[in-house]
Amino acid sequence: MVSRTRFKAILTGLALYAMAAALIAYFGVNAYTGKYGLTARAELDQEIIGLTDELALLKRQRADIERHVALLRADGIDPDMLDERVRYQLDYAHPHDLIRFKIKN
């Protein structure tokens, strides 16, 4: 009887240690490969770099558009810009103009 009780106590202790080790291993693996783990951090850094580049491109495009719109304002219209917009909207071209067509795919 004494040996059976002692054997049961040893198995209980081993089972608790095994469960604790399994739990620590589970959280350790998730800390490395999980959604917010170390490998995910590298992917997030790459995404941040890509989005930062895209933001810079969009800011440049916006500045170009704002400059273009500023040329069309009523208080300071650029005659060349006005002529370009009128010809574009009315589909007008002089017989001596060189016309390039953009083909959209």
Secondary structure, DSSP 8 states (H G I E B T S, - for coil): -HHHHHHHHHHHHHHHHHHHHHHHHHHHHHHHHSTTSHHHHHHHHHHHHHHHHHHHHHHHHHHHHHHHHHHTSGGG--HHHHHHHHHHHHT---TT---------
